[in-house]
Amino acid sequence: MAAEQPAEVEDAVGYFLQDMTYHGKSDRTRDAYERVLREFESFLGNPSQNPTGSATPVEDASHRDCMAWVHTLRNRDVAPSTVATYASYLHRFYAYMAQIGIFDSNPMSLVVEEMDERIDTNPARREVSVPEMRGFVHQIRHPLDHALVVTLLKTGMRVGELCNLDLRDISLSVDEPLADVSTRAALDGRGPSIYVSAEPSVGTTSNGEVRTASNKRKRSTVVPVDDELETVLLRWLAIRPDTTSSAEPLFLGTASGWGQRLAPDAVHHIVTSHATDAGWYRKGGDREENVTPHYFRHFFTTHLRDRTGDRGIVKYLRGDVGGDIIDTYTHNWGDRVRETYESNTYSLL
């Protein structure tokens, strides 16, 4: 289907809001987006506020316009969590409009990438030490739960990316568990590693299966698997149920949904159940207090960045960079990424 041309859309915000209705979003959600997007639109249209000094339509906004708007929010003493929420609304607006061909690009991509750093280093967030996390992992006995938690902690991947992993996406030093699997060519010669694709998204077919979760990487990434994670994955593979999916998902349900690919909600339930037992999760608690799958991404980022002092490699492993930067790390993967990772990763077992 051909993408609509920008000239056909007179009110881009209105177009997006109407599509939100078509996608089944609630009136409350739609109203929240409208309030934020119209405020941004008004900011762009005021020459005395925006960086260009002239009225700018939303489709022509640059990343500097977006950063300037975020800056005005901070100057109004808007709470950091609210700033992040408003920025996510704007990011989703531009990402959607670019995806369907109305806009050429998403100027919020770079802004959100930099804001992720601020969110990850939020001083109000619960801080868990490596020994404390090691004790938490030790208390998880179920092979599936244990494998999920250790994989998230050792790789920093998002929960949707975890759910989208197939057997073809992993390479281990022990051949037997994957003897009948044709692994990705990108894993050849890498040693034990995991390929995290940038491609899967909700509703699209990947490796023969319609996906219910999206990956959000700028580019596909190969993440090293250390001895601890390999041990945990081998334990899981030894008892992993059979599946009817030709995609051969790595992580499958062992209770309800037996043999079916795990969904993000199931992983969230598993993690928060164990976090509740540890006193790290309270129903109704905020993101600073509660430990969820996303907290493990924060833990990975904070501790690996502190240990390596190399923000670039951490960003590569998180999937936060693209273009020439990721090409550089991909080319020097063995010398830089694996060696740096294995020399600095924390022990959980």
BALOBA-1460 file (C-alpha; in Angstrom, 3 decimals):
// residues 349
<rec num="1" residu="m" x="0.000" y="0.000" z="0.000"/>
<rec num="2" residu="a" x="1.422" y="3.371" z="-0.957"/>
<rec num="3" residu="a" x="2.166" y="5.801" z="1.874"/>
<rec num="4" residu="e" x="0.135" y="8.977" z="2.054"/>
<rec num="5" residu="q" x="1.926" y="12.140" z="1.023"/>
<rec num="6" residu="p" x="2.528" y="14.908" z="3.597"/>
<rec num="7" residu="a" x="0.658" y="17.459" z="1.451"/>
<rec num="8" residu="e" x="-2.561" y="15.506" z="1.958"/>
<rec num="9" residu="v" x="-2.480" y="16.046" z="5.746"/>
<rec num="10" residu="e" x="-3.371" y="19.566" z="6.813"/>
<rec num="11" residu="d" x="-3.512" y="18.836" z="10.544"/>
<rec num="12" residu="a" x="-0.840" y="16.256" z="11.412"/>
<rec num="13" residu="v" x="-1.718" y="16.177" z="15.106"/>
<rec num="14" residu="g" x="-5.400" y="15.708" z="14.317"/>
<rec num="15" residu="y" x="-4.542" y="12.920" z="11.876"/>
<rec num="16" residu="f" x="-2.490" y="11.107" z="14.531"/>
<rec num="17" residu="l" x="-5.215" y="11.511" z="17.162"/>
<rec num="18" residu="q" x="-7.825" y="10.111" z="14.794"/>
<rec num="19" residu="d" x="-5.623" y="7.084" z="14.132"/>
<rec num="20" residu="m" x="-5.290" y="6.604" z="17.891"/>
<rec num="21" residu="t" x="-9.073" y="6.320" z="18.019"/>
<rec num="22" residu="y" x="-9.036" y="3.789" z="15.175"/>
<rec num="23" residu="h" x="-6.415" y="1.772" z="17.090"/>
<rec num="24" residu="g" x="-8.771" y="1.545" z="20.049"/>
<rec num="25" residu="k" x="-7.047" y="3.950" z="22.440"/>
<rec num="26" residu="s" x="-9.251" y="5.270" z="25.222"/>
<rec num="27" residu="d" x="-10.623" y="8.808" z="25.240"/>
<rec num="28" residu="r" x="-8.502" y="9.524" z="28.304"/>
<rec num="29" residu="t" x="-5.309" y="8.467" z="26.533"/>
<rec num="30" residu="r" x="-6.227" y="10.383" z="23.413"/>
<rec num="31" residu="d" x="-6.983" y="13.521" z="25.435"/>
<rec num="32" residu="a" x="-3.620" y="13.299" z="27.200"/>
<rec num="33" residu="y" x="-1.802" y="13.066" z="23.876"/>
<rec num="34" residu="e" x="-3.821" y="15.918" z="22.415"/>
<rec num="35" residu="r" x="-3.004" y="18.222" z="25.318"/>
<rec num="36" residu="v" x="0.746" y="17.587" z="25.022"/>
<rec num="37" residu="l" x="0.933" y="17.624" z="21.219"/>
<rec num="38" residu="r" x="-1.096" y="20.805" z="20.900"/>
<rec num="39" residu="e" x="1.137" y="22.460" z="23.491"/>
<rec num="40" residu="f" x="4.189" y="21.487" z="21.429"/>
<rec num="41" residu="e" x="2.474" y="22.709" z="18.281"/>
<rec num="42" residu="s" x="1.791" y="26.062" z="19.978"/>
<rec num="43" residu="f" x="5.439" y="26.277" z="21.077"/>
<rec num="44" residu="l" x="6.622" y="25.762" z="17.486"/>
<rec num="45" residu="g" x="4.188" y="28.369" z="16.217"/>
<rec num="46" residu="n" x="5.479" y="31.063" z="18.600"/>
<rec num="47" residu="p" x="8.560" y="32.756" z="17.056"/>
<rec num="48" residu="s" x="9.544" y="34.192" z="20.439"/>
<rec num="49" residu="q" x="9.892" y="30.704" z="21.939"/>
<rec num="50" residu="n" x="11.234" y="28.284" z="19.346"/>
<rec num="51" residu="p" x="14.901" y="28.257" z="18.206"/>
<rec num="52" residu="t" x="14.213" y="29.272" z="14.595"/>
<rec num="53" residu="g" x="12.593" y="32.610" z="15.490"/>
<rec num="54" residu="s" x="9.747" y="31.913" z="13.068"/>
<rec num="55" residu="a" x="6.581" y="29.832" z="13.096"/>
<rec num="56" residu="t" x="7.424" y="26.177" z="12.368"/>
<rec num="57" residu="p" x="4.886" y="23.453" z="11.480"/>
<rec num="58" residu="v" x="5.234" y="20.159" z="13.360"/>
<rec num="59" residu="e" x="6.289" y="18.280" z="10.211"/>
<rec num="60" residu="d" x="9.316" y="20.580" z="9.832"/>
<rec num="61" residu="a" x="10.512" y="20.445" z="13.452"/>
<rec num="62" residu="s" x="14.162" y="19.545" z="14.000"/>
<rec num="63" residu="h" x="15.728" y="17.751" z="16.951"/>
<rec num="64" residu="r" x="16.818" y="21.197" z="18.230"/>
<rec num="65" residu="d" x="13.184" y="22.319" z="18.273"/>
<rec num="66" residu="c" x="12.280" y="19.229" z="20.259"/>
<rec num="67" residu="m" x="15.158" y="19.718" z="22.699"/>
<rec num="68" residu="a" x="14.191" y="23.350" z="23.177"/>
<rec num="69" residu="w" x="10.638" y="22.346" z="24.053"/>
<rec num="70" residu="v" x="11.862" y="19.778" z="26.589"/>
<rec num="71" residu="h" x="14.101" y="22.494" z="28.025"/>
<rec num="72" residu="t" x="11.104" y="24.798" z="28.516"/>
<rec num="73" residu="l" x="9.341" y="22.029" z="30.445"/>
<rec num="74" residu="r" x="12.296" y="21.672" z="32.793"/>
<rec num="75" residu="n" x="12.442" y="25.453" z="33.284"/>
<rec num="76" residu="r" x="8.804" y="25.345" z="34.374"/>
<rec num="77" residu="d" x="9.826" y="22.922" z="37.144"/>
<rec num="78" residu="v" x="7.813" y="20.113" z="35.606"/>
<rec num="79" residu="a" x="8.608" y="16.851" z="37.427"/>
<rec num="80" residu="p" x="11.289" y="14.773" z="35.644"/>
<rec num="81" residu="s" x="8.918" y="11.817" z="35.317"/>
<rec num="82" residu="t" x="6.335" y="14.082" z="33.664"/>
<rec num="83" residu="v" x="8.960" y="15.506" z="31.290"/>
<rec num="84" residu="a" x="9.867" y="11.947" z="30.304"/>
<rec num="85" residu="t" x="6.189" y="11.108" z="29.756"/>
<rec num="86" residu="y" x="5.574" y="14.159" z="27.583"/>
<rec num="87" residu="a" x="8.706" y="13.406" z="25.582"/>
<rec num="88" residu="s" x="7.510" y="9.829" z="25.047"/>
<rec num="89" residu="y" x="4.210" y="11.160" z="23.664"/>
<rec num="90" residu="l" x="6.043" y="13.362" z="21.187"/>
<rec num="91" residu="h" x="8.415" y="10.536" z="20.276"/>
<rec num="92" residu="r" x="5.515" y="8.178" z="19.606"/>
<rec num="93" residu="f" x="3.773" y="10.802" z="17.479"/>
<rec num="94" residu="y" x="6.796" y="11.373" z="15.255"/>
<rec num="95" residu="a" x="7.706" y="7.680" z="15.090"/>
<rec num="96" residu="y" x="4.201" y="6.763" z="13.941"/>
<rec num="97" residu="m" x="3.960" y="9.554" z="11.380"/>
<rec num="98" residu="a" x="7.360" y="8.609" z="9.960"/>
<rec num="99" residu="q" x="6.451" y="4.913" z="9.901"/>
<rec num="100" residu="i" x="3.342" y="5.484" z="7.794"/>
<rec num="101" residu="g" x="5.151" y="7.863" z="5.443"/>
<rec num="102" residu="i" x="3.550" y="11.166" z="6.416"/>
<rec num="103" residu="f" x="6.801" y="12.554" z="7.864"/>
<rec num="104" residu="d" x="10.290" y="11.944" z="6.536"/>
<rec num="105" residu="s" x="11.924" y="11.248" z="9.905"/>
<rec num="106" residu="n" x="11.554" y="11.278" z="13.687"/>
<rec num="107" residu="p" x="13.402" y="14.278" z="15.201"/>
<rec num="108" residu="m" x="12.738" y="12.954" z="18.706"/>
<rec num="109" residu="s" x="14.943" y="9.871" z="18.278"/>
<rec num="110" residu="l" x="18.154" y="11.603" z="19.320"/>
<rec num="111" residu="v" x="16.391" y="13.534" z="22.088"/>
<rec num="112" residu="v" x="14.918" y="10.387" z="23.643"/>
<rec num="113" residu="e" x="18.269" y="8.607" z="23.391"/>
<rec num="114" residu="e" x="19.895" y="11.313" z="25.487"/>
<rec num="115" residu="m" x="16.948" y="11.417" z="27.892"/>
<rec num="116" residu="d" x="17.273" y="7.660" z="28.448"/>
<rec num="117" residu="e" x="20.631" y="8.381" z="30.038"/>
<rec num="118" residu="r" x="18.996" y="10.818" z="32.436"/>
<rec num="119" residu="i" x="16.251" y="8.385" z="33.327"/>
<rec num="120" residu="d" x="18.657" y="5.507" z="33.874"/>
<rec num="121" residu="t" x="20.709" y="7.582" z="36.308"/>
<rec num="122" residu="n" x="17.705" y="8.834" z="38.265"/>
<rec num="123" residu="p" x="19.025" y="9.295" z="41.837"/>
<rec num="124" residu="a" x="15.577" y="8.534" z="43.249"/>
<rec num="125" residu="r" x="15.506" y="5.050" z="41.725"/>
<rec num="126" residu="r" x="16.019" y="2.043" z="43.986"/>
<rec num="127" residu="e" x="19.671" y="1.026" z="43.971"/>
<rec num="128" residu="v" x="20.477" y="-2.679" z="44.241"/>
<rec num="129" residu="s" x="24.091" y="-3.744" z="44.723"/>
<rec num="130" residu="v" x="25.616" y="-6.652" z="42.828"/>
<rec num="131" residu="p" x="25.763" y="-8.846" z="46.002"/>
<rec num="132" residu="e" x="22.087" y="-8.059" z="46.674"/>
<rec num="133" residu="m" x="21.144" y="-8.934" z="43.102"/>
<rec num="134" residu="r" x="23.209" y="-12.119" z="43.366"/>
<rec num="135" residu="g" x="21.183" y="-13.108" z="46.421"/>
<rec num="136" residu="f" x="17.954" y="-12.327" z="44.567"/>
<rec num="137" residu="v" x="18.958" y="-14.529" z="41.623"/>
<rec num="138" residu="h" x="20.007" y="-17.340" z="44.006"/>
<rec num="139" residu="q" x="16.466" y="-17.509" z="45.421"/>
<rec num="140" residu="i" x="14.910" y="-18.187" z="41.991"/>
<rec num="141" residu="r" x="14.715" y="-21.945" z="41.560"/>
<rec num="142" residu="h" x="12.483" y="-22.467" z="38.532"/>
<rec num="143" residu="p" x="14.680" y="-22.980" z="35.425"/>
<rec num="144" residu="l" x="12.501" y="-20.746" z="33.212"/>
<rec num="145" residu="d" x="12.239" y="-17.914" z="35.750"/>
<rec num="146" residu="h" x="15.957" y="-18.174" z="36.481"/>
<rec num="147" residu="a" x="16.864" y="-18.093" z="32.786"/>
<rec num="148" residu="l" x="14.644" y="-15.088" z="32.092"/>
<rec num="149" residu="v" x="16.039" y="-13.025" z="34.957"/>
<rec num="150" residu="v" x="19.686" y="-13.872" z="34.300"/>
<rec num="151" residu="t" x="19.320" y="-13.188" z="30.561"/>
<rec num="152" residu="l" x="17.810" y="-9.762" z="31.230"/>
<rec num="153" residu="l" x="20.484" y="-8.916" z="33.802"/>
<rec num="154" residu="k" x="23.391" y="-10.151" z="31.687"/>
<rec num="155" residu="t" x="22.348" y="-8.552" z="28.388"/>
<rec num="156" residu="g" x="20.376" y="-5.411" z="29.248"/>
<rec num="157" residu="m" x="17.833" y="-6.227" z="26.552"/>
<rec num="158" residu="r" x="14.224" y="-5.078" z="26.681"/>
<rec num="159" residu="v" x="11.503" y="-7.528" z="27.666"/>
<rec num="160" residu="g" x="10.008" y="-7.502" z="24.147"/>
<rec num="161" residu="e" x="13.414" y="-8.344" z="22.696"/>
<rec num="162" residu="l" x="13.725" y="-11.220" z="25.156"/>
<rec num="163" residu="c" x="10.316" y="-12.593" z="24.154"/>
<rec num="164" residu="n" x="11.184" y="-12.379" z="20.446"/>
<rec num="165" residu="l" x="14.323" y="-14.520" z="20.736"/>
<rec num="166" residu="d" x="14.294" y="-17.744" z="18.707"/>
<rec num="167" residu="l" x="16.710" y="-20.665" z="18.958"/>
<rec num="168" residu="r" x="18.382" y="-19.433" z="15.768"/>
<rec num="169" residu="d" x="19.345" y="-16.255" z="17.671"/>
<rec num="170" residu="i" x="21.695" y="-17.975" z="20.115"/>
<rec num="171" residu="s" x="25.070" y="-19.602" z="19.742"/>
<rec num="172" residu="l" x="26.643" y="-21.672" z="22.539"/>
<rec num="173" residu="s" x="29.910" y="-23.517" z="22.982"/>
<rec num="174" residu="v" x="27.983" y="-26.779" z="23.502"/>
<rec num="175" residu="d" x="26.519" y="-27.890" z="20.171"/>
<rec num="176" residu="e" x="24.076" y="-30.607" z="21.248"/>
<rec num="177" residu="p" x="21.109" y="-28.460" z="22.403"/>
<rec num="178" residu="l" x="21.118" y="-26.572" z="19.088"/>
<rec num="179" residu="a" x="22.228" y="-29.408" z="16.821"/>
<rec num="180" residu="d" x="19.134" y="-29.199" z="14.628"/>
<rec num="181" residu="v" x="18.999" y="-25.399" z="14.511"/>
<rec num="182" residu="s" x="20.390" y="-23.251" z="11.712"/>
<rec num="183" residu="t" x="21.745" y="-20.259" z="13.614"/>
<rec num="184" residu="r" x="22.099" y="-16.814" z="12.091"/>
<rec num="185" residu="a" x="25.142" y="-16.154" z="9.946"/>
<rec num="186" residu="a" x="25.856" y="-13.052" z="12.041"/>
<rec num="187" residu="l" x="26.771" y="-15.376" z="14.947"/>
<rec num="188" residu="d" x="29.401" y="-17.318" z="13.002"/>
<rec num="189" residu="g" x="32.808" y="-17.037" z="14.646"/>
<rec num="190" residu="r" x="31.477" y="-14.932" z="17.538"/>
<rec num="191" residu="g" x="31.552" y="-17.658" z="20.169"/>
<rec num="192" residu="p" x="28.693" y="-17.938" z="22.658"/>
<rec num="193" residu="s" x="26.442" y="-14.979" z="21.880"/>
<rec num="194" residu="i" x="22.900" y="-13.771" z="21.279"/>
<rec num="195" residu="y" x="21.630" y="-11.960" z="18.200"/>
<rec num="196" residu="v" x="19.068" y="-9.290" z="19.103"/>
<rec num="197" residu="s" x="17.272" y="-8.258" z="15.931"/>
<rec num="198" residu="a" x="15.917" y="-4.781" z="15.279"/>
<rec num="199" residu="e" x="13.205" y="-6.156" z="12.988"/>
<rec num="200" residu="p" x="10.343" y="-7.808" z="14.934"/>
<rec num="201" residu="s" x="7.356" y="-5.598" z="15.678"/>
<rec num="202" residu="v" x="3.806" y="-6.223" z="16.825"/>
<rec num="203" residu="g" x="1.617" y="-7.699" z="14.106"/>
<rec num="204" residu="t" x="4.426" y="-8.478" z="11.660"/>
<rec num="205" residu="t" x="5.646" y="-11.940" z="10.704"/>
<rec num="206" residu="s" x="9.221" y="-12.827" z="11.627"/>
<rec num="207" residu="n" x="10.761" y="-16.265" z="11.100"/>
<rec num="208" residu="g" x="7.325" y="-17.564" z="10.147"/>
<rec num="209" residu="e" x="5.474" y="-16.359" z="13.254"/>
<rec num="210" residu="v" x="3.299" y="-13.283" z="13.840"/>
<rec num="211" residu="r" x="4.845" y="-11.347" z="16.730"/>
<rec num="212" residu="t" x="3.047" y="-9.900" z="19.745"/>
<rec num="213" residu="a" x="5.985" y="-7.788" z="20.955"/>
<rec num="214" residu="s" x="8.253" y="-5.232" z="19.318"/>
<rec num="215" residu="n" x="12.006" y="-4.806" z="19.393"/>
<rec num="216" residu="k" x="13.149" y="-1.191" z="19.657"/>
<rec num="217" residu="r" x="16.800" y="-1.363" z="18.627"/>
<rec num="218" residu="k" x="18.247" y="1.144" z="16.208"/>
<rec num="219" residu="r" x="20.260" y="-1.686" z="14.673"/>
<rec num="220" residu="s" x="20.560" y="-5.439" z="15.272"/>
<rec num="221" residu="t" x="23.164" y="-6.284" z="17.905"/>
<rec num="222" residu="v" x="25.289" y="-9.309" z="18.842"/>
<rec num="223" residu="v" x="25.586" y="-9.566" z="22.632"/>
<rec num="224" residu="p" x="28.228" y="-11.821" z="24.244"/>
<rec num="225" residu="v" x="27.143" y="-14.755" z="26.391"/>
<rec num="226" residu="d" x="29.499" y="-15.331" z="29.331"/>
<rec num="227" residu="d" x="30.007" y="-18.644" z="31.159"/>
<rec num="228" residu="e" x="27.298" y="-17.915" z="33.720"/>
<rec num="229" residu="l" x="24.610" y="-17.087" z="31.197"/>
<rec num="230" residu="e" x="25.573" y="-20.065" z="29.059"/>
<rec num="231" residu="t" x="25.211" y="-22.370" z="32.080"/>
<rec num="232" residu="v" x="21.758" y="-20.969" z="32.795"/>
<rec num="233" residu="l" x="20.619" y="-21.237" z="29.161"/>
<rec num="234" residu="l" x="21.854" y="-24.836" z="28.890"/>
<rec num="235" residu="r" x="19.893" y="-25.705" z="32.029"/>
<rec num="236" residu="w" x="16.777" y="-24.181" z="30.525"/>
<rec num="237" residu="l" x="17.247" y="-25.857" z="27.138"/>
<rec num="238" residu="a" x="17.504" y="-29.233" z="28.846"/>
<rec num="239" residu="i" x="13.890" y="-28.989" z="30.039"/>
<rec num="240" residu="r" x="12.423" y="-26.568" z="27.464"/>
<rec num="241" residu="p" x="9.003" y="-27.858" z="26.267"/>
<rec num="242" residu="d" x="8.303" y="-28.772" z="22.666"/>
<rec num="243" residu="t" x="6.533" y="-26.092" z="20.665"/>
<rec num="244" residu="t" x="4.222" y="-26.051" z="17.672"/>
<rec num="245" residu="s" x="5.801" y="-22.829" z="16.387"/>
<rec num="246" residu="s" x="8.101" y="-23.267" z="13.413"/>
<rec num="247" residu="a" x="10.040" y="-20.248" z="14.697"/>
<rec num="248" residu="e" x="11.241" y="-22.292" z="17.707"/>
<rec num="249" residu="p" x="10.997" y="-19.564" z="20.379"/>
<rec num="250" residu="l" x="13.729" y="-19.673" z="23.004"/>
<rec num="251" residu="f" x="11.455" y="-18.977" z="25.964"/>
<rec num="252" residu="l" x="8.174" y="-20.876" z="26.246"/>
<rec num="253" residu="g" x="5.394" y="-21.113" z="28.787"/>
<rec num="254" residu="t" x="5.568" y="-23.951" z="31.314"/>
<rec num="255" residu="a" x="2.183" y="-23.368" z="32.970"/>
<rec num="256" residu="s" x="-0.679" y="-21.655" z="31.168"/>
<rec num="257" residu="g" x="0.287" y="-21.300" z="27.542"/>
<rec num="258" residu="w" x="2.409" y="-24.451" z="27.728"/>
<rec num="259" residu="g" x="4.881" y="-24.574" z="24.840"/>
<rec num="260" residu="q" x="3.855" y="-21.161" z="23.518"/>
<rec num="261" residu="r" x="6.114" y="-18.137" z="23.135"/>
<rec num="262" residu="l" x="6.145" y="-16.033" z="26.291"/>
<rec num="263" residu="a" x="4.562" y="-12.591" z="26.058"/>
<rec num="264" residu="p" x="5.933" y="-9.491" z="27.841"/>
<rec num="265" residu="d" x="3.055" y="-9.567" z="30.344"/>
<rec num="266" residu="a" x="4.039" y="-13.082" z="31.407"/>
<rec num="267" residu="v" x="7.678" y="-12.063" z="31.896"/>
<rec num="268" residu="h" x="6.584" y="-8.980" z="33.842"/>
<rec num="269" residu="h" x="4.458" y="-11.198" z="36.109"/>
<rec num="270" residu="i" x="7.330" y="-13.617" z="36.713"/>
<rec num="271" residu="v" x="9.797" y="-10.863" z="37.573"/>
<rec num="272" residu="t" x="7.453" y="-8.862" z="39.794"/>
<rec num="273" residu="s" x="6.361" y="-12.005" z="41.652"/>
<rec num="274" residu="h" x="9.954" y="-12.701" z="42.661"/>
<rec num="275" residu="a" x="10.566" y="-8.998" z="43.337"/>
<rec num="276" residu="t" x="7.516" y="-8.965" z="45.627"/>
<rec num="277" residu="d" x="8.983" y="-11.868" z="47.608"/>
<rec num="278" residu="a" x="12.221" y="-9.874" z="47.934"/>
<rec num="279" residu="g" x="10.401" y="-6.728" z="49.087"/>
<rec num="280" residu="w" x="11.382" y="-4.938" z="45.880"/>
<rec num="281" residu="y" x="7.930" y="-4.574" z="44.361"/>
<rec num="282" residu="r" x="4.738" y="-3.089" z="45.755"/>
<rec num="283" residu="k" x="1.481" y="-2.928" z="43.828"/>
<rec num="284" residu="g" x="0.810" y="0.726" z="43.156"/>
<rec num="285" residu="g" x="4.452" y="1.671" z="43.705"/>
<rec num="286" residu="d" x="6.207" y="3.952" z="41.222"/>
<rec num="287" residu="r" x="9.068" y="3.152" z="38.865"/>
<rec num="288" residu="e" x="11.660" y="4.491" z="41.312"/>
<rec num="289" residu="e" x="10.562" y="1.990" z="43.947"/>
<rec num="290" residu="n" x="9.598" y="-1.137" z="42.023"/>
<rec num="291" residu="v" x="11.868" y="-3.700" z="40.380"/>
<rec num="292" residu="t" x="10.439" y="-4.773" z="37.021"/>
<rec num="293" residu="p" x="12.024" y="-6.234" z="33.867"/>
<rec num="294" residu="h" x="12.973" y="-2.698" z="32.796"/>
<rec num="295" residu="y" x="14.827" y="-2.193" z="36.080"/>
<rec num="296" residu="f" x="17.253" y="-4.937" z="35.014"/>
<rec num="297" residu="r" x="18.139" y="-2.827" z="31.958"/>
<rec num="298" residu="h" x="18.930" y="0.052" z="34.310"/>
<rec num="299" residu="f" x="21.007" y="-2.281" z="36.518"/>
<rec num="300" residu="f" x="22.954" y="-3.567" z="33.501"/>
<rec num="301" residu="t" x="23.594" y="-0.047" z="32.205"/>
<rec num="302" residu="t" x="24.694" y="1.414" z="35.531"/>
<rec num="303" residu="h" x="27.016" y="-1.361" z="36.677"/>
<rec num="304" residu="l" x="28.602" y="-2.153" z="33.316"/>
<rec num="305" residu="r" x="29.153" y="1.520" z="32.522"/>
<rec num="306" residu="d" x="30.766" y="2.092" z="35.914"/>
<rec num="307" residu="r" x="33.022" y="-0.932" z="35.465"/>
<rec num="308" residu="t" x="34.094" y="-0.336" z="31.862"/>
<rec num="309" residu="g" x="34.104" y="3.446" z="31.715"/>
<rec num="310" residu="d" x="33.136" y="2.899" z="28.059"/>
<rec num="311" residu="r" x="29.753" y="4.447" z="27.364"/>
<rec num="312" residu="g" x="29.998" y="3.556" z="23.671"/>
<rec num="313" residu="i" x="30.160" y="-0.195" z="24.227"/>
<rec num="314" residu="v" x="27.327" y="-0.060" z="26.749"/>
<rec num="315" residu="k" x="25.205" y="1.889" z="24.254"/>
<rec num="316" residu="y" x="26.082" y="-0.694" z="21.590"/>
<rec num="317" residu="l" x="25.035" y="-3.586" z="23.839"/>
<rec num="318" residu="r" x="21.792" y="-1.791" z="24.734"/>
<rec num="319" residu="g" x="21.044" y="-1.235" z="21.047"/>
<rec num="320" residu="d" x="20.923" y="2.538" z="21.469"/>
<rec num="321" residu="v" x="23.232" y="3.465" z="18.592"/>
<rec num="322" residu="g" x="23.173" y="3.010" z="14.834"/>
<rec num="323" residu="g" x="25.046" y="3.990" z="11.701"/>
<rec num="324" residu="d" x="28.814" y="4.310" z="11.707"/>
<rec num="325" residu="i" x="29.102" y="3.799" z="15.466"/>
<rec num="326" residu="i" x="27.526" y="0.368" z="15.476"/>
<rec num="327" residu="d" x="29.477" y="-0.571" z="12.333"/>
<rec num="328" residu="t" x="32.703" y="0.233" z="14.184"/>
<rec num="329" residu="y" x="31.822" y="-1.998" z="17.121"/>
<rec num="330" residu="t" x="30.563" y="-4.745" z="14.820"/>
<rec num="331" residu="h" x="33.842" y="-4.708" z="12.898"/>
<rec num="332" residu="n" x="35.920" y="-4.830" z="16.091"/>
<rec num="333" residu="w" x="33.466" y="-7.029" z="17.952"/>
<rec num="334" residu="g" x="35.906" y="-9.650" z="19.233"/>
<rec num="335" residu="d" x="38.644" y="-7.226" z="20.243"/>
<rec num="336" residu="r" x="36.448" y="-4.572" z="21.815"/>
<rec num="337" residu="v" x="32.965" y="-5.786" z="22.648"/>
<rec num="338" residu="r" x="33.547" y="-9.350" z="23.886"/>
<rec num="339" residu="e" x="36.833" y="-8.641" z="25.645"/>
<rec num="340" residu="t" x="35.497" y="-5.528" z="27.350"/>
<rec num="341" residu="y" x="32.268" y="-7.263" z="28.325"/>
<rec num="342" residu="e" x="33.884" y="-10.437" z="29.688"/>
<rec num="343" residu="s" x="36.489" y="-8.449" z="31.593"/>
<rec num="344" residu="n" x="33.908" y="-6.296" z="33.335"/>
<rec num="345" residu="t" x="30.602" y="-8.115" z="33.602"/>
<rec num="346" residu="y" x="29.381" y="-8.868" z="37.121"/>
<rec num="347" residu="s" x="28.946" y="-12.346" z="38.585"/>
<rec num="348" residu="l" x="25.409" y="-13.422" z="39.463"/>
<rec num="349" residu="l" x="25.829" y="-17.108" z="40.308"/>
